[in-house]
C-alpha cells in the first residue's frame, strides 16, 4: 500500500470513496472540495492523501490542513478520513499506511501535534473501525467537537 497526494486526474476516481461517508455528496461538490485542497493557497497548507494499491485503486483518503493550535502550536488536522476495502485486512493496511504517512508529513511540516477529526458517520458509525490503527500509533482522545448546522446563514 502506498500513500500519495491526490491529483487532479484522480479526483473523480476518489469520488465513490468520499460518497461512502457522505451519501448526498454530488460529484460537483466533491470536485470543488478536492480542487480547493489541491490548489496552492499559502499561507494555508492543505491537501488530500490517498492510500492506493500497486494498481492505483484508492482504498482510503484523508483531507488535511495545517493550522495554529493554542494547545499544541502548529498542528496538522486530518479530516474526512474515509476507508473502504472488500477485505478488512486491506482496509486496516490502508489506514495504517495513511497514519504513518500523515505523521511523517506532520513532522516534515514542523507540526507539534497531529489531530484526526472523524465525522458523525451514518448508521453504525463505520468510521469507529478506523480508530484502532490511530490508537495503536499512539494517538489519544484530545478534544470533543460539536457542530451546529446553519440553514439560510
N, C-alpha and C positions, 0 to 999 in steps of 0.2 A: 504494500500500500504506500503510495507516495502522496505528499501534500504539496499542492500547487496553488498559486493565486488564480482566482477565476479570471478568465479573459473574456473580452467582448464576444469572441467566437463561440464561447461555451455557455453564454447566459441562457439561451433557450434550452440547452441540454439540462441545465440545473433547475429549470422551472418545475418539472414534476416533483422533484425533491422538496422544493420550497412549498409547493402546494400541499404536501402531506401535512405540514403543521398549520397551514393557512388555506383551508379548502376553498374559501371565497376569493382567493387571490387570482387576479386576472394576469394574463401574460404581459399585458401592457404595464400594470402596476409593478410586477416583478422586474421587468426590463428597466423601468425608471429607477427602482430601488437599487438594482445591481449597478446600473450606469453611474449613479451618484457615488457608490462605494469604489468604483474603479477609476473615476476621474480624479486627477490630482487637484487637491483643494487645500494647499498649505495655508495656514499652519496646521489645519486639521489633518490628522493622519488617519486613514481608514482603508479598509479593503475587505475582500471576501476570500477565504481559504477553502479549498476543496480537498477531500481525500478521495483519490482515484486508484483504480487498479491499473495494471500494465496495459490494458486495452483502452483506457481512458474513461471507463464507466465511473461516474461520480456516486459515491456511497454516503458521503457526509459533507456538510459545509457549515461554515460559521461566518458571520459578518463581525467585524471588529472596528473599534475606534480607539484612539489613544487620547485620553483626557486627563486633565489635572484632577486630583482627588485630595480632599482635605485630610483624610486619614493616612493616605499612603504616598502622597506626592503624585508623580506621573504613573498612570495605570492604564494597562491595556484592558479594555472592556470587550469581552466576547459576547455577542448577542446572536439570536436566531440560530442557535445550534440545532441542526437537523441531521438526523442519520436514518438511513433505511438500507436494509440488505435482506436478500432472501434467507440467509443463514445468520444466526445470532453471532457466530464467531467472526464473520465478515464485518458485521456491524460493530462489534467490540474492537476489532482491529482498526477499523476506520476511525472510530472515536479516539482510540489510544494514539493513533498517528497524529490526529488533529491536536490533541492535548500536548504532545511533545513538541510539535511544530509551533504551536501558539506560545508555549513557554520560551522556546528559542527566540522567536520573534520579539517577545516582550523584553528579553534580556538584551537583544541586539539594539532595541529602541531605547534602552536605559530606563525601562519602567521599573518601579519599585513594587508593583503589585500586578497580578493578573486576576481579573474578576470575570466570572461567567454568569450571564443572565439567562435564565430559562423562562420561556413564555408560560402562560397558564395552561396551554395544551387543550386538547379536546377530551373526549370521553376516555377515561382510563389513564390520562396523563402519560402518554408514551414517552415523553422526554425524561421521566424519572429514571428510566433504564440507562440514561446517559450519565447519571451521577457517579456510578461505580468507578469508571476509569479516572474521573476527576478526583474523587476521594482517595483512590489508590496512589495518585500522583502528588498527594499532599495538600489538596485543596480542602477548605473547611467553610462551613456557613459563615457569612460575614454580615450581610445586610438583608433586610426584607424590602422588597419593592412593592408598592401599591400603585394602582393605576385607576384613574377616573376617565372614562371616555367622554369627550366633549362633543356634543352634537350641535351643529349650527354655529360653532365657535362662539 
